[in-house]
Amino acid sequence: MEKSTIKPLRIQLWSYNYEPEPTGIAPLASAWAREMRGRGHRVEVVAAHPHYPEPAWGRARLPYRETRSGIPVLRLPLMIGRGTTAARIRQELSYVASLSLASPILGSPDVCVAVSPSFPALLPTMVNARLRGTPWVLWLQDILPDGAQVTGLMREGRLISAARRLERAAYRSASRIFVLSESFASNLRRKGVPDAKITRVYNPATRPLAEGPRSESAIDANRVMTMGNIGHSQGLAEIVAAFEAHPHLEEQGARFHLVGDGVAAGDVRKVMRTDRVQITGIVGPERLEEELQQAAVAVVSQRYEGVEFNVPSKLMNFMGAGVPVVGSVRQESEVARILRVSGAGWVVDSRRPAESAALIAELLSQPDELRKKGAAGLDYARRHFSVGAVVEPFEAAMAEIRNVTK
């Protein structure tokens, strides 16, 4: 971590999710904030009470303040619930209400960085920015409402129409928009966002990048893994069913560890027929490191049709650990592009999970090829997925915005 040559900025990071949440956006936002602080900037965070992927931290009825890694964090209460679409909407709207009520007590930074999702929270972000005359930057992790439609959470109607109006207003209001992929950038261009306002920057690996290849003695030649949130858009139930049904994988004694949990974990458990598949639940850093060291190959999956609306951060962490990756994704997705460009793994069509199982069975008997792909992924991660590489374009953009608005 290097001190910045840019005059220190006063930054507010508005992020629905923040540490100690172990998966999803929280580790990304937390790593970003720590890097910015380490470069000499003054960072404050506004976040919801921790709640993802499950409400493991109880509930909060009132706002409260805490300090994490030397960074002050204002935590806002919300009505936690993700079991149904209505519950999810209620949870998001409760955060919008909390954020709106808290806005008057927040200071005026040089720039505000808002992470989406939470998508509805962009409304108080815009209102606060206008009232204070504060420029803001949008860090787009998911493209909503596109994602809500693709996953079936919302259907065309008045709610989607309202969401699309909010989306367009947010794009107009933000001084700069950071996106995760070229497909995100193309999506925004089709919606009329000027190219000069869009910057593509990958998410960082949220774990330290490996210094070198993994120890061959630590790798379990028959271990497959995935990690993080188990959501509906990943199609893991179909992948697990194909894994257990493949005769060669059974003969090899191959095991599949799903290191994490989420709303679709119940669907996965329903198709599990053997003890060769294990859902570990959320694990601590030491256990996760063990899983990464032992896995022969990792799986990154996305199962949906239509517009791409996210790029799984687990891909960056697998590559940053030197673990080769099988991407069960759409052929034109950003995950597929990264795997092809980097040489970090293989791509199979997400509509044919049996092909994923067949490929994994073949790869487990090719340790040299796995080693080669893992090394290529680590090399690419070092060049593109470090926190410093991700923060630098943000830093430059925010310094430019501050100078223009003064």
TORTORMAR-775017 format. One record per residue (C-alpha): residue number from 1; x, y, z. Coordinates in steps of 0.1 Angstrom, whole numbers, plus 5000, padded with zeros to 4 digits. Last residue first. Example, Ala and Ser with C-alpha at 12.3 -4.5 7.8 and 13.67 -1.06 7.14 Angstrom:
! residues 2
(kolpa 2, (5137, 4989, 5071)),
(kolpa 1, (5123, 4955, 5078)),
This chain:
! residues 406
(kolpa 406, (4856, 5238, 4937)),
(kolpa 405, (4835, 5214, 4916)),
(kolpa 404, (4861, 5208, 4889)),
(kolpa 403, (4889, 5202, 4914)),
(kolpa 402, (4869, 5177, 4934)),
(kolpa 401, (4858, 5158, 4903)),
(kolpa 400, (4894, 5155, 4892)),
(kolpa 399, (4905, 5142, 4926)),
(kolpa 398, (4876, 5118, 4926)),
(kolpa 397, (4885, 5104, 4891)),
(kolpa 396, (4922, 5099, 4900)),
(kolpa 395, (4913, 5081, 4932)),
(kolpa 394, (4888, 5059, 4916)),
(kolpa 393, (4913, 5050, 4888)),
(kolpa 392, (4939, 5041, 4915)),
(kolpa 391, (4916, 5021, 4937)),
(kolpa 390, (4914, 4990, 4915)),
(kolpa 389, (4951, 4986, 4909)),
(kolpa 388, (4958, 4991, 4946)),
(kolpa 387, (4932, 4965, 4956)),
(kolpa 386, (4951, 4940, 4934)),
(kolpa 385, (4930, 4923, 4907)),
(kolpa 384, (4946, 4933, 4874)),
(kolpa 383, (4983, 4925, 4873)),
(kolpa 382, (4985, 4902, 4902)),
(kolpa 381, (4953, 4885, 4891)),
(kolpa 380, (4967, 4878, 4857)),
(kolpa 379, (4998, 4860, 4871)),
(kolpa 378, (4976, 4841, 4895)),
(kolpa 377, (4953, 4829, 4867)),
(kolpa 376, (4982, 4818, 4846)),
(kolpa 375, (4997, 4798, 4875)),
(kolpa 374, (4963, 4781, 4881)),
(kolpa 373, (4960, 4772, 4844)),
(kolpa 372, (4994, 4755, 4843)),
(kolpa 371, (4988, 4736, 4876)),
(kolpa 370, (4955, 4723, 4863)),
(kolpa 369, (4972, 4712, 4831)),
(kolpa 368, (4999, 4694, 4850)),
(kolpa 367, (4973, 4678, 4874)),
(kolpa 366, (4954, 4662, 4845)),
(kolpa 365, (4933, 4634, 4860)),
(kolpa 364, (4910, 4658, 4878)),
(kolpa 363, (4905, 4676, 4845)),
(kolpa 362, (4886, 4649, 4828)),
(kolpa 361, (4861, 4645, 4856)),
(kolpa 360, (4857, 4682, 4858)),
(kolpa 359, (4850, 4684, 4821)),
(kolpa 358, (4823, 4657, 4824)),
(kolpa 357, (4806, 4675, 4853)),
(kolpa 356, (4806, 4708, 4835)),
(kolpa 355, (4792, 4691, 4804)),
(kolpa 354, (4763, 4677, 4825)),
(kolpa 353, (4756, 4713, 4835)),
(kolpa 352, (4744, 4721, 4800)),
(kolpa 351, (4727, 4755, 4800)),
(kolpa 350, (4757, 4770, 4818)),
(kolpa 349, (4778, 4765, 4786)),
(kolpa 348, (4813, 4755, 4795)),
(kolpa 347, (4844, 4778, 4799)),
(kolpa 346, (4878, 4766, 4810)),
(kolpa 345, (4905, 4780, 4832)),
(kolpa 344, (4930, 4807, 4840)),
(kolpa 343, (4942, 4814, 4805)),
(kolpa 342, (4939, 4851, 4813)),
(kolpa 341, (4921, 4861, 4781)),
(kolpa 340, (4899, 4830, 4781)),
(kolpa 339, (4890, 4831, 4817)),
(kolpa 338, (4884, 4868, 4817)),
(kolpa 337, (4861, 4866, 4787)),
(kolpa 336, (4841, 4837, 4801)),
(kolpa 335, (4836, 4856, 4834)),
(kolpa 334, (4826, 4887, 4814)),
(kolpa 333, (4798, 4867, 4797)),
(kolpa 332, (4796, 4859, 4760)),
(kolpa 331, (4797, 4821, 4765)),
(kolpa 330, (4771, 4822, 4793)),
(kolpa 329, (4785, 4806, 4824)),
(kolpa 328, (4798, 4773, 4839)),
(kolpa 327, (4833, 4787, 4844)),
(kolpa 326, (4858, 4760, 4854)),
(kolpa 325, (4886, 4777, 4874)),
(kolpa 324, (4922, 4770, 4882)),
(kolpa 323, (4932, 4779, 4918)),
(kolpa 322, (4962, 4803, 4920)),
(kolpa 321, (4949, 4821, 4951)),
(kolpa 320, (4944, 4853, 4932)),
(kolpa 319, (4926, 4834, 4905)),
(kolpa 318, (4901, 4819, 4930)),
(kolpa 317, (4897, 4853, 4947)),
(kolpa 316, (4891, 4872, 4914)),
(kolpa 315, (4865, 4846, 4904)),
(kolpa 314, (4848, 4848, 4938)),
(kolpa 313, (4839, 4884, 4929)),
(kolpa 312, (4811, 4871, 4907)),
(kolpa 311, (4805, 4896, 4878)),
(kolpa 310, (4769, 4910, 4878)),
(kolpa 309, (4740, 4920, 4856)),
(kolpa 308, (4745, 4903, 4823)),
(kolpa 307, (4714, 4908, 4801)),
(kolpa 306, (4694, 4878, 4790)),
(kolpa 305, (4692, 4843, 4803)),
(kolpa 304, (4703, 4830, 4837)),
(kolpa 303, (4726, 4805, 4852)),
(kolpa 302, (4760, 4818, 4865)),
(kolpa 301, (4786, 4795, 4878)),
(kolpa 300, (4822, 4797, 4891)),
(kolpa 299, (4837, 4763, 4899)),
(kolpa 298, (4871, 4757, 4914)),
(kolpa 297, (4898, 4731, 4907)),
(kolpa 296, (4922, 4709, 4926)),
(kolpa 295, (4910, 4724, 4959)),
(kolpa 294, (4933, 4719, 4989)),
(kolpa 293, (4949, 4754, 4992)),
(kolpa 292, (4916, 4772, 4987)),
(kolpa 291, (4898, 4750, 5012)),
(kolpa 290, (4925, 4756, 5038)),
(kolpa 289, (4923, 4794, 5032)),
(kolpa 288, (4886, 4792, 5038)),
(kolpa 287, (4891, 4774, 5071)),
(kolpa 286, (4916, 4801, 5082)),
(kolpa 285, (4894, 4830, 5071)),
(kolpa 284, (4863, 4818, 5089)),
(kolpa 283, (4835, 4797, 5074)),
(kolpa 282, (4800, 4804, 5062)),
(kolpa 281, (4781, 4772, 5056)),
(kolpa 280, (4800, 4740, 5048)),
(kolpa 279, (4777, 4727, 5021)),
(kolpa 278, (4791, 4692, 5013)),
(kolpa 277, (4788, 4670, 4982)),
(kolpa 276, (4804, 4635, 4982)),
(kolpa 275, (4781, 4626, 5011)),
(kolpa 274, (4756, 4614, 4986)),
(kolpa 273, (4721, 4623, 4972)),
(kolpa 272, (4721, 4661, 4972)),
(kolpa 271, (4692, 4674, 4951)),
(kolpa 270, (4672, 4689, 4979)),
(kolpa 269, (4703, 4703, 4996)),
(kolpa 268, (4709, 4724, 4965)),
(kolpa 267, (4675, 4739, 4966)),
(kolpa 266, (4679, 4747, 5003)),
(kolpa 265, (4712, 4765, 4996)),
(kolpa 264, (4693, 4788, 4973)),
(kolpa 263, (4689, 4817, 4998)),
(kolpa 262, (4726, 4816, 5008)),
(kolpa 261, (4755, 4796, 5022)),
(kolpa 260, (4793, 4793, 5019)),
(kolpa 259, (4820, 4769, 5010)),
(kolpa 258, (4803, 4745, 4986)),
(kolpa 257, (4827, 4715, 4987)),
(kolpa 256, (4825, 4690, 4959)),
(kolpa 255, (4841, 4656, 4963)),
(kolpa 254, (4855, 4633, 4937)),
(kolpa 253, (4858, 4596, 4947)),
(kolpa 252, (4873, 4588, 4913)),
(kolpa 251, (4846, 4562, 4906)),
(kolpa 250, (4819, 4587, 4915)),
(kolpa 249, (4834, 4614, 4893)),
(kolpa 248, (4836, 4588, 4865)),
(kolpa 247, (4799, 4579, 4869)),
(kolpa 246, (4785, 4615, 4866)),
(kolpa 245, (4753, 4616, 4886)),
(kolpa 244, (4767, 4634, 4917)),
(kolpa 243, (4783, 4661, 4896)),
(kolpa 242, (4752, 4665, 4874)),
(kolpa 241, (4730, 4670, 4905)),
(kolpa 240, (4755, 4695, 4920)),
(kolpa 239, (4756, 4715, 4888)),
(kolpa 238, (4718, 4716, 4886)),
(kolpa 237, (4715, 4727, 4922)),
(kolpa 236, (4742, 4753, 4916)),
(kolpa 235, (4723, 4773, 4891)),
(kolpa 234, (4741, 4805, 4900)),
(kolpa 233, (4713, 4830, 4896)),
(kolpa 232, (4693, 4816, 4926)),
(kolpa 231, (4720, 4823, 4951)),
(kolpa 230, (4746, 4804, 4971)),
(kolpa 229, (4768, 4832, 4983)),
(kolpa 228, (4805, 4826, 4987)),
(kolpa 227, (4825, 4796, 4976)),
(kolpa 226, (4830, 4769, 4950)),
(kolpa 225, (4850, 4738, 4954)),
(kolpa 224, (4863, 4706, 4938)),
(kolpa 223, (4885, 4681, 4956)),
(kolpa 222, (4898, 4649, 4939)),
(kolpa 221, (4935, 4658, 4936)),
(kolpa 220, (4936, 4672, 4971)),
(kolpa 219, (4963, 4699, 4969)),
(kolpa 218, (4985, 4704, 4999)),
(kolpa 217, (5014, 4684, 4986)),
(kolpa 216, (5014, 4704, 4954)),
(kolpa 215, (5021, 4736, 4974)),
(kolpa 214, (5002, 4765, 4959)),
(kolpa 213, (5019, 4786, 4933)),
(kolpa 212, (5035, 4819, 4944)),
(kolpa 211, (5030, 4850, 4965)),
(kolpa 210, (4993, 4845, 4967)),
(kolpa 209, (4971, 4876, 4965)),
(kolpa 208, (4958, 4886, 4998)),
(kolpa 207, (4920, 4881, 5000)),
(kolpa 206, (4894, 4905, 4987)),
(kolpa 205, (4905, 4901, 4951)),
(kolpa 204, (4897, 4935, 4936)),
(kolpa 203, (4866, 4942, 4915)),
(kolpa 202, (4875, 4950, 4879)),
(kolpa 201, (4874, 4986, 4867)),
(kolpa 200, (4856, 5000, 4837)),
(kolpa 199, (4851, 5037, 4837)),
(kolpa 198, (4819, 5054, 4824)),
(kolpa 197, (4812, 5091, 4823)),
(kolpa 196, (4831, 5098, 4791)),
(kolpa 195, (4811, 5071, 4774)),
(kolpa 194, (4779, 5092, 4778)),
(kolpa 193, (4750, 5072, 4794)),
(kolpa 192, (4722, 5068, 4769)),
(kolpa 191, (4707, 5035, 4779)),
(kolpa 190, (4725, 5017, 4752)),
(kolpa 189, (4757, 5032, 4766)),
(kolpa 188, (4748, 5018, 4801)),
(kolpa 187, (4745, 4982, 4788)),
(kolpa 186, (4777, 4986, 4768)),
(kolpa 185, (4796, 4996, 4799)),
(kolpa 184, (4781, 4966, 4818)),
(kolpa 183, (4792, 4943, 4790)),
(kolpa 182, (4827, 4958, 4792)),
(kolpa 181, (4829, 4947, 4828)),
(kolpa 180, (4828, 4958, 4864)),
(kolpa 179, (4814, 4994, 4861)),
(kolpa 178, (4825, 5027, 4877)),
(kolpa 177, (4801, 5056, 4870)),
(kolpa 176, (4812, 5092, 4873)),
(kolpa 175, (4796, 5125, 4882)),
(kolpa 174, (4764, 5107, 4891)),
(kolpa 173, (4731, 5125, 4885)),
(kolpa 172, (4723, 5114, 4850)),
(kolpa 171, (4730, 5077, 4858)),
(kolpa 170, (4709, 5080, 4889)),
(kolpa 169, (4680, 5095, 4870)),
(kolpa 168, (4681, 5067, 4845)),
(kolpa 167, (4680, 5040, 4872)),
(kolpa 166, (4653, 5058, 4891)),
(kolpa 165, (4631, 5058, 4860)),
(kolpa 164, (4639, 5022, 4854)),
(kolpa 163, (4628, 5013, 4889)),
(kolpa 162, (4595, 5031, 4885)),
(kolpa 161, (4589, 5012, 4853)),
(kolpa 160, (4598, 4979, 4871)),
(kolpa 159, (4573, 4987, 4899)),
(kolpa 158, (4546, 4997, 4874)),
(kolpa 157, (4548, 4965, 4855)),
(kolpa 156, (4572, 4940, 4840)),
(kolpa 155, (4581, 4913, 4865)),
(kolpa 154, (4602, 4914, 4896)),
(kolpa 153, (4622, 4888, 4914)),
(kolpa 152, (4623, 4866, 4883)),
(kolpa 151, (4661, 4863, 4881)),
(kolpa 150, (4663, 4881, 4848)),
(kolpa 149, (4638, 4908, 4859)),
(kolpa 148, (4656, 4916, 4892)),
(kolpa 147, (4689, 4916, 4874)),
(kolpa 146, (4678, 4942, 4848)),
(kolpa 145, (4664, 4964, 4875)),
(kolpa 144, (4692, 4967, 4884)),
(kolpa 143, (4727, 4964, 4871)),
(kolpa 142, (4748, 4948, 4898)),
(kolpa 141, (4781, 4960, 4913)),
(kolpa 140, (4779, 4996, 4900)),
(kolpa 139, (4802, 5020, 4919)),
(kolpa 138, (4784, 5053, 4914)),
(kolpa 137, (4804, 5085, 4922)),
(kolpa 136, (4790, 5115, 4939)),
(kolpa 135, (4795, 5153, 4938)),
(kolpa 134, (4784, 5172, 4968)),
(kolpa 133, (4761, 5203, 4964)),
(kolpa 132, (4746, 5196, 4998)),
(kolpa 131, (4710, 5195, 4987)),
(kolpa 130, (4718, 5178, 4954)),
(kolpa 129, (4741, 5152, 4968)),
(kolpa 128, (4716, 5143, 4996)),
(kolpa 127, (4688, 5139, 4971)),
(kolpa 126, (4709, 5118, 4948)),
(kolpa 125, (4720, 5095, 4976)),
(kolpa 124, (4685, 5094, 4990)),
(kolpa 123, (4673, 5079, 4957)),
(kolpa 122, (4703, 5057, 4951)),
(kolpa 121, (4692, 5037, 4982)),
(kolpa 120, (4666, 5020, 4960)),
(kolpa 119, (4695, 5001, 4943)),
(kolpa 118, (4713, 4988, 4974)),
(kolpa 117, (4731, 4975, 4953)),
(kolpa 116, (4748, 4997, 4942)),
(kolpa 115, (4777, 5012, 4959)),
(kolpa 114, (4777, 5050, 4965)),
(kolpa 113, (4810, 5070, 4966)),
(kolpa 112, (4805, 5105, 4980)),
(kolpa 111, (4830, 5133, 4972)),
(kolpa 110, (4847, 5162, 4989)),
(kolpa 109, (4828, 5153, 5020)),
(kolpa 108, (4798, 5172, 5035)),
(kolpa 107, (4790, 5159, 5069)),
(kolpa 106, (4762, 5135, 5078)),
(kolpa 105, (4735, 5145, 5103)),
(kolpa 104, (4709, 5155, 5076)),
(kolpa 103, (4714, 5122, 5058)),
(kolpa 102, (4704, 5099, 5087)),
(kolpa 101, (4666, 5101, 5081)),
(kolpa 100, (4671, 5094, 5044)),
(kolpa 99, (4694, 5065, 5051)),
(kolpa 98, (4671, 5049, 5076)),
(kolpa 97, (4641, 5052, 5051)),
(kolpa 96, (4662, 5038, 5022)),
(kolpa 95, (4673, 5010, 5045)),
(kolpa 94, (4637, 5002, 5053)),
(kolpa 93, (4630, 5002, 5016)),
(kolpa 92, (4656, 4976, 5010)),
(kolpa 91, (4643, 4953, 5037)),
(kolpa 90, (4607, 4957, 5025)),
(kolpa 89, (4617, 4949, 4990)),
(kolpa 88, (4635, 4917, 5002)),
(kolpa 87, (4606, 4907, 5023)),
(kolpa 86, (4582, 4912, 4993)),
(kolpa 85, (4604, 4891, 4971)),
(kolpa 84, (4604, 4863, 4997)),
(kolpa 83, (4628, 4848, 5022)),
(kolpa 82, (4652, 4878, 5023)),
(kolpa 81, (4643, 4896, 5056)),
(kolpa 80, (4659, 4922, 5078)),
(kolpa 79, (4639, 4953, 5086)),
(kolpa 78, (4667, 4978, 5087)),
(kolpa 77, (4689, 4998, 5111)),
(kolpa 76, (4717, 5021, 5101)),
(kolpa 75, (4754, 5017, 5110)),
(kolpa 74, (4777, 5047, 5108)),
(kolpa 73, (4813, 5035, 5103)),
(kolpa 72, (4845, 5053, 5113)),
(kolpa 71, (4876, 5038, 5097)),
(kolpa 70, (4905, 5028, 5120)),
(kolpa 69, (4903, 4992, 5108)),
(kolpa 68, (4867, 4992, 5119)),
(kolpa 67, (4852, 5019, 5141)),
(kolpa 66, (4816, 5019, 5154)),
(kolpa 65, (4786, 5042, 5153)),
(kolpa 64, (4750, 5034, 5160)),
(kolpa 63, (4716, 5039, 5143)),
(kolpa 62, (4686, 5026, 5162)),
(kolpa 61, (4666, 4994, 5162)),
(kolpa 60, (4695, 4970, 5156)),
(kolpa 59, (4691, 4933, 5149)),
(kolpa 58, (4711, 4902, 5156)),
(kolpa 57, (4745, 4896, 5141)),
(kolpa 56, (4739, 4864, 5122)),
(kolpa 55, (4711, 4877, 5100)),
(kolpa 54, (4720, 4857, 5069)),
(kolpa 53, (4739, 4864, 5037)),
(kolpa 52, (4742, 4892, 5047)),
(kolpa 51, (4728, 4911, 5078)),
(kolpa 50, (4753, 4936, 5091)),
(kolpa 49, (4735, 4968, 5102)),
(kolpa 48, (4733, 4990, 5070)),
(kolpa 47, (4763, 5011, 5059)),
(kolpa 46, (4776, 5047, 5060)),
(kolpa 45, (4814, 5047, 5058)),
(kolpa 44, (4839, 5075, 5065)),
(kolpa 43, (4873, 5078, 5048)),
(kolpa 42, (4899, 5105, 5051)),
(kolpa 41, (4925, 5099, 5025)),
(kolpa 40, (4962, 5090, 5032)),
(kolpa 39, (4968, 5061, 5009)),
(kolpa 38, (4961, 5037, 5038)),
(kolpa 37, (4927, 5052, 5042)),
(kolpa 36, (4919, 5045, 5005)),
(kolpa 35, (4932, 5010, 5008)),
(kolpa 34, (4911, 5004, 5039)),
(kolpa 33, (4880, 5017, 5022)),
(kolpa 32, (4884, 4996, 4991)),
(kolpa 31, (4891, 4964, 5011)),
(kolpa 30, (4859, 4971, 5031)),
(kolpa 29, (4838, 4977, 5000)),
(kolpa 28, (4850, 4945, 4984)),
(kolpa 27, (4846, 4924, 5016)),
(kolpa 26, (4810, 4937, 5020)),
(kolpa 25, (4799, 4932, 4983)),
(kolpa 24, (4793, 4895, 4985)),
(kolpa 23, (4807, 4874, 5014)),
(kolpa 22, (4820, 4877, 5050)),
(kolpa 21, (4797, 4904, 5065)),
(kolpa 20, (4820, 4919, 5092)),
(kolpa 19, (4824, 4941, 5071)),
(kolpa 18, (4802, 4962, 5049)),
(kolpa 17, (4770, 4959, 5029)),
(kolpa 16, (4746, 4987, 5021)),
(kolpa 15, (4776, 5008, 5011)),
(kolpa 14, (4778, 5046, 5012)),
(kolpa 13, (4815, 5055, 5012)),
(kolpa 12, (4821, 5091, 5023)),
(kolpa 11, (4854, 5105, 5011)),
(kolpa 10, (4874, 5135, 5023)),
(kolpa 9, (4903, 5136, 4999)),
(kolpa 8, (4940, 5139, 5006)),
(kolpa 7, (4960, 5158, 4979)),
(kolpa 6, (4970, 5132, 4953)),
(kolpa 5, (5005, 5118, 4956)),
(kolpa 4, (4990, 5088, 4974)),
(kolpa 3, (5008, 5069, 5000)),
(kolpa 2, (5015, 5033, 4989)),
(kolpa 1, (5000, 5000, 5000)),
